[in-house]
């Protein structure tokens, strides 16, 4: 599945959850809708991480340009920093941007207890973090289906 298709399905899921909220009649139905809302949020969080993952090639290109400009201006250390940055992008999804800043997904790494690796100042989460979070959403959805069936 590609990111665009995932976004379309996520939008449909959000619409269905929203429509269902208006039709809640019982306490159990309320818990079902709450469970689906939680699953929806988990999928949205996975989408945010996926978006950062898709931005990595552009980040590498920008970092390379910045590095070249710094070298041209006489800052020799930026070549090593760029190399470390590029290696970090191979090993995982970045939590910090080049040369500084945040990708905005640090809280997801903490919330979903994703392993954070730090090497040469670059923090990453595993490349399969989106799939790891999807499995949490799938588990939540399975719980909700059981609740829906009265189990």
Buried (B, 14 or more C-beta within 10 A) or exposed (E): EEEEEBEEEBEEBBEEBEEBBEEBEEEEBEBBBBBBBBBBBBBBBBBBBBBBBEBBEEBBEBBBEBBEEBBEEEEEEBEEBBEBBBEBBEEBBBBBBBBEEEBEBBEBBEEBEBEBBEEEEBBBBBBEBBEBBBEBBEEBBEBBEEBBEEE
